[in-house]
Amino acid sequence: MKQKRKKTSTSIIYEILDDNQHHDTSTTANINSTIKSLNDNSSIPLTSNTTNSSSSNHNITTQSSDTTNPTTTTPSIRQKFPNRKSSNVWLYATKSEDGKSATCNLCGYVCAVVCHSTSTIRYHLIRQHDKYDLIISRSSPSSKSKVSQHFKDELHSLCYNAIIIDHRPFNDMRKPGLLTIFNKLCPGYLPPHRNQVSNHLKYLYNVHLTALKEQLQNIDYIGLTFDFWTSRRSVSFLCITGHWFDDKCLYFSKVIHFSSFNERHTGFNISRSVKEKLESLGIYHKVVAITCDGGQNLVSACSQLDGSIKRIWCCTHRLHLVIINSLGFWNIENKLDNNPTNCLTTEIPATTTSSSDVISNNQQELMDTSWSDENETGEILIDETIGDAGGHYTDIINNFDTAQGSEAESATIVHAESIDDEQNLDLIDDNWSSNIDTNVPTTNEVELIMDLLKKCRVLATLSKKSSIVSNFIRTNQLLFKVNRTLNNDCKSRWNSTFILLDALIDLKPVMMKLFNEKRTLNLRRDQIEKLTMIELNNEDWDFISSLHSVLKPFYWGTVMMSGKNYPSIGLAYHAVHKIKHFCTNGITSNNHIKELKKLLLVKLYTYFYDDIEQFQYFQRHAFFDPAAHLSLSDVEKNQCEKY
């Protein structure tokens, strides 16, 4: 006679896996050995009838107590995941529709299901209903990994570092291709799971945060740099970078805080958050200066911090405004709204416009030509930088998403994935694009720049949109041995426009060949007419060369100011001084260059020299950088020494 099992004296020792794993029934010997471990006092006699009991459990249709067809207990699971292997547990239990509970089909017992785990219901079926076929045996010693724990930890560490350095997804190391490589190089080694990576990164964060706090305790003064921006997904971020020297005069520049910012972007909220972060690091009283852009919220935030903390402008941002707001890179072109239903943008003219500022009706019809490949019916991705151009040339590439026309052009569209990273410079939104003047007074040079950039941006767009034009450019790049790509510029970085012009100059022979041979390409008539409208003539190429030569010192000055491995304030002061000297020097026979320099010089004084307080901060802090002494006069040096 079988004795009653004592629940208090039973100790269950077995491994339970997730419900999405399917395991065959173990052998009788494995089941017997496992059952022995379930009973401390051997209250259940283990004889040959155990085998019968186990074998009978395989065929649940003969059990009188089972009133439900086991093959239909979980239809929703099989419908949602038809390719997923279902656990044997669900032959005896049913999961609720919301997936949060499981009900035993044998006795009606209900238990919670956490993260689709089968542990609780499996435990119940084994204990209460003797479903020993659900016991999962331990893997045999021969199947265990032969990799030592020390070597495994080293490999795990390398995997963590690879994910961090290469910015890889957490589950990359367990992709089938990489697993094949790991198995070949080190049989038996399994890379860390994405959950392990996530937990380890949290551990590393705490380790490095503790080390950073200890390092910051030993410094006396620190300068900060603020960066505040919003991604295209409307997620805002705040980054604080610290700059300091240690007791051995070694320079350090580290990100001391980086996080999302989920509050309103007011100066009060930003200053409160910054103060909390700095106090948690124990350096709020050590901050002497903060460098940030000219956004009103950041300026207000800095003014609400301790009065001893000085705010210093970001020189690269100032230089950005000098160029953008003097040359009218993003001026809004005023148009006649003759057909409001077909226009992408409806700009209301703020000032009186000349006839040269208005696109004629005949030209507008040509500008509305579709450049999509005619036989393509799929979705065509339009680069959003086109829409951000302020209406400059949206009409030129209007109706790109219409897939109509002749059957001649049948090649595929060049998708957005082929566009370089530089093409997506405007994936973020920061204060660099908020202070742009889109109504710069129109001079002859500004008007030429507007017309020229319109053509350049269309060419850059066509090199990505039309497969015929794109293939022609790639083929001739190899022929002329020019390894450059036309990428559209963006509002938030002026040097993206310089890079566009620089690439266009290198690709001049390719572009000239495109214009000369456009009628030999498999293009429609309206597309050929459109290419004719944006064709660059000799005067355009000459003006591109002049504009490029004027902007080159600004470009290299921006590069000097953007260093992250050295103090840049001295070099920034030296660069601004040299740029001023360059713009003042008008010894040239090129009238376009003279006028461009005059426009730039006016804004250079506006954004740098006319702000007396900021320029004094700039000069006095730059005095301690030997690079600034290349441009400081003796009088200025004496003034800084007295201060």
C-alpha positions as CSV (number, residue, x, y, z in Angstrom):
1,M,0.0,0.0,0.0
2,K,1.4,3.4,-1.0
3,Q,2.0,5.8,1.9
4,K,0.8,9.3,1.8
5,R,3.4,11.8,0.7
6,K,4.4,14.4,3.3
7,K,4.5,17.8,1.6
8,T,6.8,19.2,4.3
9,S,9.4,16.5,3.9
10,T,9.6,16.7,0.1
11,S,12.5,18.6,-1.5
12,I,12.3,19.2,-5.2
13,I,15.7,19.5,-6.9
14,Y,15.5,19.7,-10.6
15,E,16.0,22.2,-13.5
16,I,13.1,24.0,-15.0
17,L,13.5,25.7,-18.4
18,D,11.3,28.2,-20.1
19,D,8.0,27.1,-21.7
20,N,9.2,27.8,-25.2
21,Q,11.7,24.9,-25.0
22,H,10.7,21.4,-25.8
23,H,12.5,18.4,-24.3
24,D,11.9,14.7,-24.9
25,T,11.1,12.4,-22.1
26,S,14.2,11.1,-20.3
27,T,15.0,7.5,-19.9
28,T,13.6,5.4,-17.1
29,A,16.9,5.5,-15.3
30,N,17.1,9.2,-15.3
31,I,13.5,9.6,-14.1
32,N,14.1,7.1,-11.2
33,S,17.3,8.9,-10.1
34,T,15.5,12.2,-10.2
35,I,12.5,10.9,-8.3
36,K,14.8,9.6,-5.6
37,S,16.0,13.2,-5.0
38,L,12.4,14.4,-4.6
39,N,11.9,12.4,-1.3
40,D,14.0,12.9,1.7
41,N,12.4,10.1,3.7
42,S,11.7,7.7,0.8
43,S,8.0,8.0,1.6
44,I,7.2,6.8,-1.9
45,P,8.4,3.3,-2.7
46,L,10.2,3.2,-6.1
47,T,9.6,-0.1,-7.7
48,S,9.0,-1.3,-11.2
49,N,5.5,0.2,-11.2
50,T,7.3,3.7,-11.4
51,T,8.2,2.8,-15.0
52,N,4.6,2.0,-15.7
53,S,3.4,5.2,-14.1
54,S,5.9,7.1,-16.2
55,S,5.0,5.4,-19.4
56,S,1.3,5.9,-18.7
57,N,1.9,9.6,-18.3
58,H,3.0,9.8,-22.0
59,N,-0.4,8.9,-23.1
60,I,-2.7,11.3,-21.3
61,T,-5.7,10.4,-23.3
62,T,-6.2,7.3,-21.2
63,Q,-6.4,9.3,-17.9
64,S,-10.0,9.4,-16.6
65,S,-9.4,12.6,-14.6
66,D,-8.5,14.6,-17.7
67,T,-11.7,16.0,-19.1
68,T,-10.1,18.3,-21.7
69,N,-8.5,17.3,-25.0
70,P,-4.9,18.2,-24.5
71,T,-4.2,18.9,-28.1
72,T,-6.7,21.9,-27.9
73,T,-5.8,23.4,-24.6
74,T,-3.7,26.3,-25.9
75,P,-5.0,27.1,-29.4
76,S,-4.2,30.8,-29.0
77,I,-0.5,30.1,-28.4
78,R,-0.3,27.9,-31.4
79,Q,-2.0,30.6,-33.5
80,K,0.2,33.4,-32.4
81,F,3.4,31.5,-32.6
82,P,2.9,28.6,-35.1
83,N,6.6,27.9,-35.4
84,R,7.3,27.9,-31.6
85,K,7.8,24.6,-29.9
86,S,5.3,24.3,-27.1
87,S,6.2,22.9,-23.7
88,N,4.8,19.6,-22.6
89,V,3.4,21.4,-19.5
90,W,0.6,22.7,-21.7
91,L,-0.6,19.2,-22.3
92,Y,-1.9,19.2,-18.7
93,A,-2.6,23.0,-18.2
94,T,-4.1,25.9,-20.1
95,K,-2.7,29.4,-20.2
96,S,-5.0,32.4,-19.9
97,E,-5.7,34.7,-22.8
98,D,-3.6,37.5,-21.3
99,G,-0.8,35.1,-20.6
100,K,-0.6,36.0,-16.9
101,S,-2.0,32.8,-15.3
102,A,-2.2,29.1,-15.9
103,T,-4.9,26.6,-14.9
104,C,-4.3,22.9,-14.2
105,N,-6.6,20.7,-16.4
106,L,-6.5,17.9,-13.8
107,C,-7.7,19.8,-10.7
108,G,-8.4,23.4,-11.6
109,Y,-5.4,24.8,-9.7
110,V,-4.6,28.4,-10.9
111,C,-1.2,30.0,-10.6
112,A,0.5,33.0,-11.9
113,V,2.8,32.9,-15.0
114,V,5.6,35.4,-14.8
115,C,7.3,36.1,-18.1
116,H,5.9,33.0,-19.7
117,S,7.7,30.8,-17.2
118,T,6.3,27.3,-16.5
119,S,8.1,26.7,-13.2
120,T,5.1,26.9,-10.9
121,I,2.7,24.9,-12.9
122,R,5.3,22.3,-13.7
123,Y,6.1,22.0,-10.0
124,H,2.4,21.5,-9.3
125,L,1.9,18.8,-11.9
126,I,5.0,16.9,-10.6
127,R,4.1,17.2,-7.0
128,Q,0.3,16.7,-7.1
129,H,-0.3,14.6,-10.2
130,D,2.9,12.6,-10.5
131,K,3.7,13.9,-13.9
132,Y,7.3,12.8,-13.8
133,D,7.7,13.0,-17.5
134,L,7.8,16.8,-17.0
135,I,11.0,16.5,-14.9
136,I,13.9,18.0,-16.9
137,S,17.0,16.0,-16.4
138,R,20.4,17.7,-16.0
139,S,22.7,17.7,-19.1
140,S,25.2,14.9,-19.1
141,P,28.8,15.8,-18.2
142,S,30.0,15.0,-21.7
143,S,27.8,17.7,-23.2
144,K,29.1,20.5,-20.8
145,S,31.4,23.1,-22.1
146,K,35.1,22.3,-21.7
147,V,36.0,26.1,-21.6
148,S,37.4,27.0,-18.3
149,Q,35.6,29.6,-16.2
150,H,38.6,32.0,-16.4
151,F,38.8,31.8,-20.2
152,K,35.0,32.2,-20.5
153,D,35.1,35.4,-18.4
154,E,37.9,36.8,-20.6
155,L,35.8,36.0,-23.7
156,H,32.7,37.6,-22.2
157,S,34.7,40.7,-21.4
158,L,35.9,41.0,-25.0
159,C,32.3,40.6,-26.1
160,Y,31.1,43.4,-23.8
161,N,33.9,45.7,-25.0
162,A,33.1,44.9,-28.7
163,I,29.4,45.8,-28.1
164,I,30.4,49.1,-26.4
165,I,33.1,50.2,-28.8
166,D,31.3,49.3,-32.0
167,H,27.8,50.4,-30.7
168,R,26.4,47.0,-31.5
169,P,22.9,45.7,-30.4
170,F,23.1,43.6,-27.3
171,N,22.1,40.4,-29.0
172,D,24.6,40.6,-31.9
173,M,27.0,38.1,-30.4
174,R,24.4,35.4,-30.6
175,K,23.6,35.9,-34.2
176,P,23.9,32.6,-36.2
177,G,26.9,33.9,-38.2
178,L,28.9,34.9,-35.2
179,L,28.0,31.8,-33.3
180,T,29.4,29.7,-36.1
181,I,32.7,31.6,-35.8
182,F,32.8,31.2,-32.0
183,N,32.1,27.5,-32.3
184,K,34.9,27.1,-34.8
185,L,37.4,29.2,-32.8
186,C,36.4,28.0,-29.4
187,P,34.1,24.9,-29.4
188,G,31.7,24.9,-26.4
189,Y,31.8,28.6,-25.8
190,L,28.5,30.5,-25.8
191,P,28.6,34.3,-26.0
192,P,26.7,36.4,-23.4
193,H,22.9,36.7,-23.8
194,R,21.5,40.2,-24.3
195,N,20.2,40.2,-20.7
196,Q,23.7,39.4,-19.5
197,V,25.0,42.3,-21.6
198,S,22.4,44.7,-20.1
199,N,23.2,43.7,-16.6
200,H,26.9,43.9,-17.1
201,L,26.6,47.4,-18.6
202,K,24.7,48.5,-15.5
203,Y,27.5,47.1,-13.4
204,L,30.1,48.9,-15.5
205,Y,28.2,52.1,-15.2
206,N,28.4,51.9,-11.4
207,V,32.0,51.0,-11.5
208,H,33.0,53.9,-13.7
209,L,30.7,56.3,-11.9
210,T,32.5,55.5,-8.6
211,A,35.9,55.9,-10.2
212,L,34.9,59.2,-11.7
213,K,33.7,60.6,-8.4
214,E,37.0,59.5,-6.8
215,Q,38.9,61.3,-9.6
216,L,36.9,64.5,-9.3
217,Q,37.6,64.7,-5.6
218,N,41.2,65.4,-6.3
219,I,40.7,68.4,-8.5
220,D,40.3,72.1,-7.5
221,Y,38.6,73.6,-10.6
222,I,36.7,72.3,-13.5
223,G,35.2,73.8,-16.7
224,L,32.0,72.4,-18.3
225,T,30.5,72.1,-21.7
226,F,26.7,71.8,-22.2
227,D,25.1,70.0,-25.1
228,F,21.3,69.9,-25.4
229,W,19.5,68.4,-28.3
230,T,16.4,66.5,-29.4
231,S,16.4,63.5,-31.7
232,R,13.9,63.0,-34.5
233,R,12.0,60.7,-32.2
234,S,11.4,63.7,-30.0
235,V,13.7,62.4,-27.2
236,S,15.7,65.1,-25.6
237,F,19.2,64.6,-24.2
238,L,21.5,66.5,-21.9
239,C,25.2,65.9,-22.0
240,I,27.7,67.5,-19.6
241,T,31.4,67.3,-20.4
242,G,34.1,68.2,-17.8
243,H,37.5,69.7,-18.6
244,W,40.3,69.8,-16.0
245,F,44.0,69.5,-15.2
246,D,45.2,67.1,-12.5
247,D,48.1,67.8,-10.1
248,K,50.6,66.7,-12.8
249,C,49.2,69.2,-15.3
250,L,47.7,66.5,-17.4
251,Y,44.6,67.5,-19.4
252,F,41.4,65.5,-19.0
253,S,38.1,65.9,-21.0
254,K,35.4,63.4,-20.0
255,V,31.7,63.1,-20.3
256,I,30.6,63.3,-16.7
257,H,26.8,63.1,-17.3
258,F,24.6,61.9,-20.1
259,S,20.9,61.3,-19.9
260,S,17.6,61.9,-21.5
261,F,15.7,65.0,-20.4
262,N,12.0,64.5,-20.1
263,E,10.9,67.8,-18.6
264,R,10.0,71.1,-20.3
265,H,13.1,72.7,-21.8
266,T,12.9,75.8,-19.6
267,G,15.9,77.5,-18.1
268,F,14.7,76.7,-14.6
269,N,14.3,73.0,-15.2
270,I,17.6,72.7,-17.0
271,S,19.5,74.6,-14.2
272,R,17.8,72.6,-11.5
273,S,18.7,69.3,-13.2
274,V,22.3,70.4,-13.9
275,K,22.8,71.5,-10.3
276,E,21.5,68.2,-8.9
277,K,23.9,66.3,-11.2
278,L,26.9,68.4,-10.3
279,E,26.1,68.2,-6.5
280,S,25.8,64.4,-6.8
281,L,29.3,64.4,-8.3
282,G,30.6,66.8,-5.6
283,I,31.9,69.4,-8.0
284,Y,29.3,72.1,-8.0
285,H,31.5,74.4,-6.0
286,K,34.4,73.7,-8.2
287,V,32.9,74.9,-11.5
288,V,34.4,78.1,-12.8
289,A,33.0,78.4,-16.3
290,I,30.4,76.8,-18.6
291,T,30.6,76.8,-22.4
292,C,27.3,76.4,-24.3
293,D,25.6,77.6,-27.4
294,G,23.4,80.7,-27.6
295,G,20.1,79.0,-27.0
296,Q,17.9,81.2,-24.7
297,N,17.1,78.3,-22.5
298,L,20.7,77.4,-21.9
299,V,21.6,81.1,-21.4
300,S,18.9,81.4,-18.8
301,A,19.9,78.1,-17.1
302,C,23.5,79.3,-16.7
303,S,22.3,82.6,-15.2
304,Q,20.4,80.8,-12.5
305,L,23.4,78.8,-11.3
306,D,26.0,80.1,-8.8
307,G,27.1,83.7,-9.6
308,S,30.7,82.8,-9.6
309,I,30.2,80.5,-12.6
310,K,30.8,82.3,-15.9
311,R,29.1,81.5,-19.1
312,I,31.3,81.5,-22.2
313,W,29.9,81.3,-25.7
314,C,30.6,78.4,-27.9
315,C,32.9,79.8,-30.6
316,T,32.0,77.2,-33.2
317,H,28.3,78.1,-32.8
318,R,29.1,81.8,-33.1
319,L,31.1,81.1,-36.3
320,H,28.2,79.0,-37.6
321,L,25.9,82.0,-37.2
322,V,28.4,84.4,-38.8
323,I,28.4,82.4,-42.0
324,I,24.8,81.4,-42.1
325,N,23.4,84.8,-41.3
326,S,25.7,86.7,-43.6
327,L,25.6,84.7,-46.8
328,G,21.9,83.6,-46.6
329,F,22.5,79.9,-47.0
330,W,18.9,79.2,-45.9
331,N,17.1,82.3,-47.1
332,I,13.4,81.6,-47.8
333,E,12.8,82.1,-51.5
334,N,9.6,84.0,-52.2
335,K,7.3,82.5,-54.8
336,L,4.1,83.2,-56.6
337,D,1.3,80.9,-55.3
338,N,-0.5,80.3,-58.5
339,N,-1.5,76.8,-57.8
340,P,-1.8,76.3,-54.0
341,T,-3.0,72.7,-54.3
342,N,0.1,71.6,-56.0
343,C,2.7,73.5,-54.0
344,L,4.6,71.8,-51.2
345,T,5.1,75.0,-49.3
346,T,3.1,78.3,-49.3
347,E,5.5,81.0,-48.3
348,I,4.0,84.5,-47.6
349,P,6.5,87.1,-48.9
350,A,7.7,89.3,-46.1
351,T,9.2,91.9,-48.4
352,T,8.8,93.0,-51.9
353,T,10.5,90.7,-54.3
354,S,12.1,91.3,-57.7
355,S,11.3,89.4,-60.8
356,S,14.5,87.4,-60.4
357,D,13.3,86.1,-57.1
358,V,10.1,84.6,-58.5
359,I,10.0,81.3,-60.5
360,S,8.0,81.7,-63.6
361,N,5.0,79.5,-64.4
362,N,6.7,77.7,-67.2
363,Q,9.8,77.0,-65.0
364,Q,7.5,75.9,-62.2
365,E,5.9,73.3,-64.5
366,L,9.4,71.9,-65.3
367,M,10.4,72.0,-61.7
368,D,7.5,69.7,-60.8
369,T,8.9,66.9,-63.0
370,S,8.9,63.5,-61.3
371,W,12.3,62.0,-61.0
372,S,11.2,58.6,-59.6
373,D,11.8,55.5,-61.6
374,E,8.6,55.1,-63.6
375,N,7.9,51.4,-63.2
376,E,8.5,51.4,-59.4
377,T,5.3,51.2,-57.4
378,G,6.8,50.8,-53.9
379,E,7.2,53.5,-51.3
380,I,9.8,56.1,-52.2
381,L,11.7,57.7,-49.4
382,I,12.2,61.4,-49.6
383,D,15.1,62.8,-47.6
384,E,13.7,65.1,-45.0
385,T,16.5,67.5,-45.5
386,I,14.6,68.6,-48.6
387,G,11.7,69.8,-46.5
388,D,14.0,71.5,-44.0
389,A,15.5,73.6,-46.7
390,G,13.0,76.3,-46.1
391,G,11.3,76.0,-49.5
392,H,14.5,76.6,-51.6
393,Y,14.1,73.7,-53.9
394,T,11.2,71.6,-52.8
395,D,9.3,72.4,-55.9
396,I,12.3,71.3,-58.0
397,I,12.0,67.8,-56.9
398,N,8.3,67.9,-56.2
399,N,6.1,64.8,-56.9
400,F,9.0,62.3,-56.5
401,D,6.5,59.9,-55.1
402,T,4.5,59.7,-58.4
403,A,5.3,56.5,-60.2
404,Q,4.0,57.3,-63.7
405,G,5.6,57.8,-67.1
406,S,7.1,55.9,-69.9
407,E,8.4,52.3,-69.6
408,A,11.9,53.3,-70.6
409,E,13.3,53.9,-67.2
410,S,12.9,50.7,-65.2
411,A,15.8,50.6,-62.9
412,T,15.2,50.6,-59.1
413,I,15.3,53.6,-56.9
414,V,18.3,54.2,-54.7
415,H,17.0,53.7,-51.2
416,A,17.8,55.8,-48.2
417,E,20.0,53.1,-46.8
418,S,22.7,53.9,-49.4
419,I,23.0,57.5,-48.2
420,D,26.1,58.2,-46.1
421,D,25.9,59.3,-42.5
422,E,26.6,62.9,-43.6
423,Q,23.3,62.9,-45.4
424,N,21.5,62.5,-42.1
425,L,23.2,65.4,-40.2
426,D,19.8,66.9,-39.4
427,L,18.6,63.8,-37.5
428,I,18.9,65.9,-34.4
429,D,17.5,69.2,-33.5
430,D,19.5,71.6,-31.4
431,N,19.9,75.3,-30.9
432,W,22.3,75.6,-33.8
433,S,19.3,75.7,-36.2
434,S,17.1,77.9,-34.1
435,N,18.9,81.3,-34.5
436,I,19.2,81.1,-38.3
437,D,18.1,84.2,-40.2
438,T,16.0,83.1,-43.2
439,N,15.5,86.7,-44.4
440,V,19.1,87.9,-45.0
441,P,19.1,91.1,-47.0
442,T,19.4,90.2,-50.7
443,T,22.5,91.4,-52.4
444,N,23.9,90.3,-55.7
445,E,26.2,87.8,-53.9
446,V,23.4,86.5,-51.6
447,E,21.1,86.0,-54.6
448,L,23.9,84.1,-56.5
449,I,24.4,81.9,-53.5
450,M,20.7,81.1,-53.2
451,D,20.5,80.2,-56.8
452,L,23.7,78.2,-56.8
453,L,22.9,76.2,-53.6
454,K,19.5,75.4,-55.0
455,K,21.1,73.7,-58.0
456,C,23.7,72.0,-55.8
457,R,21.1,70.6,-53.5
458,V,19.0,69.3,-56.3
459,L,22.1,67.6,-57.8
460,A,22.9,66.0,-54.5
461,T,19.3,64.8,-54.2
462,L,19.2,63.4,-57.7
463,S,22.3,61.5,-57.1
464,K,20.3,59.5,-54.5
465,K,16.8,59.6,-56.0
466,S,17.3,58.6,-59.7
467,S,19.0,55.3,-60.3
468,I,20.0,56.3,-63.8
469,V,21.7,59.5,-62.6
470,S,23.2,57.6,-59.6
471,N,24.6,54.8,-61.8
472,F,26.1,57.3,-64.3
473,I,27.8,59.2,-61.5
474,R,29.2,56.0,-59.9
475,T,30.5,54.7,-63.2
476,N,32.3,58.0,-64.0
477,Q,33.7,58.3,-60.5
478,L,35.7,55.2,-61.2
479,L,36.6,56.5,-64.6
480,F,37.9,59.8,-63.3
481,K,39.2,58.2,-60.0
482,V,37.2,60.5,-57.8
483,N,36.2,59.1,-54.5
484,R,33.6,61.7,-53.3
485,T,29.9,61.6,-52.7
486,L,27.4,64.4,-53.0
487,N,25.6,64.8,-49.7
488,N,23.0,67.4,-49.0
489,D,23.8,70.0,-46.4
490,C,21.7,70.9,-43.3
491,K,20.8,73.9,-41.2
492,S,22.5,72.9,-38.0
493,R,26.1,72.7,-39.4
494,W,27.3,75.3,-41.8
495,N,30.4,73.2,-42.8
496,S,28.0,70.7,-44.3
497,T,27.5,73.3,-47.1
498,F,31.2,73.7,-47.5
499,I,31.6,69.9,-47.8
500,L,28.9,69.9,-50.5
501,L,30.7,72.6,-52.5
502,D,34.1,70.8,-51.9
503,A,32.7,67.5,-53.2
504,L,31.1,69.2,-56.2
505,I,34.4,70.8,-57.2
506,D,36.1,67.4,-57.1
507,L,33.3,65.9,-59.1
508,K,33.3,68.7,-61.7
509,P,34.4,66.5,-64.6
510,V,31.7,63.9,-63.7
511,M,29.0,66.6,-63.5
512,M,30.2,68.2,-66.8
513,K,30.0,64.8,-68.5
514,L,26.5,64.3,-67.0
515,F,25.2,67.6,-68.4
516,N,26.9,67.0,-71.8
517,E,25.5,63.5,-72.2
518,K,22.1,63.9,-70.6
519,R,20.3,63.3,-73.9
520,T,22.0,59.9,-74.3
521,L,20.7,58.7,-71.0
522,N,17.4,56.8,-70.8
523,L,15.5,59.8,-69.4
524,R,12.2,61.4,-70.3
525,R,12.0,64.7,-72.0
526,D,10.8,66.6,-69.0
527,Q,13.6,65.1,-66.9
528,I,16.1,66.2,-69.5
529,E,14.6,69.7,-69.5
530,K,14.9,69.7,-65.7
531,L,18.6,68.7,-65.9
532,T,19.1,71.6,-68.3
533,M,17.6,74.0,-65.8
534,I,20.0,73.0,-63.0
535,E,23.0,72.8,-65.2
536,L,26.0,74.6,-63.9
537,N,27.6,76.9,-66.4
538,N,31.1,78.5,-66.4
539,E,29.9,81.4,-64.3
540,D,28.5,79.1,-61.7
541,W,31.7,77.1,-61.5
542,D,33.7,80.3,-61.1
543,F,31.4,81.5,-58.3
544,I,31.6,78.1,-56.6
545,S,35.4,78.3,-56.6
546,S,35.3,81.9,-55.2
547,L,32.8,80.9,-52.4
548,H,34.9,77.8,-51.6
549,S,38.1,79.8,-51.3
550,V,36.4,82.3,-49.0
551,L,34.9,79.6,-46.7
552,K,38.0,77.5,-46.5
553,P,39.6,79.5,-43.6
554,F,36.3,79.3,-41.7
555,Y,36.2,75.5,-42.3
556,W,39.7,75.0,-40.9
557,G,39.0,77.4,-38.0
558,T,36.0,75.2,-37.2
559,V,38.1,72.1,-37.2
560,M,40.6,73.8,-34.8
561,M,37.9,74.8,-32.4
562,S,36.3,71.4,-32.4
563,G,39.2,69.5,-30.9
564,K,38.4,67.2,-28.0
565,N,41.9,66.0,-26.9
566,Y,43.3,69.5,-26.2
567,P,42.2,72.8,-24.7
568,S,40.7,74.7,-27.6
569,I,40.0,78.2,-26.3
570,G,43.4,79.5,-27.2
571,L,43.3,78.1,-30.7
572,A,39.7,79.5,-31.0
573,Y,40.9,83.0,-30.2
574,H,43.8,82.6,-32.6
575,A,41.4,81.3,-35.3
576,V,39.0,84.2,-34.9
577,H,41.8,86.7,-35.1
578,K,43.2,85.1,-38.3
579,I,39.7,85.0,-39.9
580,K,39.2,88.7,-39.1
581,H,42.5,89.5,-40.7
582,F,41.6,87.3,-43.7
583,C,38.2,89.2,-44.2
584,T,39.9,92.6,-43.7
585,N,42.5,91.9,-46.4
586,G,40.7,93.0,-49.6
587,I,43.7,92.7,-52.0
588,T,42.2,90.7,-54.8
589,S,40.9,91.3,-58.3
590,N,37.8,89.1,-57.8
591,N,34.9,91.3,-56.9
592,H,32.8,88.4,-55.7
593,I,35.5,87.5,-53.1
594,K,35.6,91.1,-52.0
595,E,31.9,91.3,-51.4
596,L,31.7,88.0,-49.7
597,K,34.5,89.0,-47.3
598,K,32.6,92.3,-46.5
599,L,29.4,90.4,-45.7
600,L,31.3,88.0,-43.4
601,L,33.3,90.7,-41.6
602,V,30.1,92.6,-40.6
603,K,28.6,89.5,-38.9
604,L,32.0,88.6,-37.4
605,Y,31.9,91.9,-35.5
606,T,28.3,91.4,-34.6
607,Y,28.7,87.9,-33.0
608,F,32.2,88.3,-31.6
609,Y,33.6,91.8,-31.1
610,D,30.4,93.8,-30.3
611,D,29.6,91.7,-27.3
612,I,32.1,93.3,-25.0
613,E,31.5,91.2,-21.9
614,Q,31.7,87.9,-23.7
615,F,34.7,88.9,-25.7
616,Q,36.5,89.9,-22.5
617,Y,35.8,86.5,-21.0
618,F,36.9,84.9,-24.2
619,Q,40.2,86.9,-24.3
620,R,41.1,86.5,-20.6
621,H,40.6,82.8,-20.5
622,A,42.4,82.4,-23.8
623,F,45.4,84.3,-22.3
624,F,46.3,81.1,-20.3
625,D,46.6,79.1,-23.5
626,P,50.0,79.6,-25.2
627,A,48.3,79.4,-28.6
628,A,46.4,82.6,-28.0
629,H,49.7,84.5,-27.5
630,L,50.2,84.2,-31.3
631,S,47.4,86.7,-31.8
632,L,47.5,88.8,-28.6
633,S,49.1,92.2,-28.8
634,D,51.3,93.5,-26.0
635,V,48.6,95.8,-24.8
636,E,46.1,93.0,-24.7
637,K,48.5,90.9,-22.8
638,N,49.0,93.6,-20.2
639,Q,45.3,94.0,-19.8
640,C,44.9,90.3,-19.2
641,E,47.8,90.3,-16.7
642,K,46.2,93.2,-14.7
643,Y,42.9,91.4,-14.6
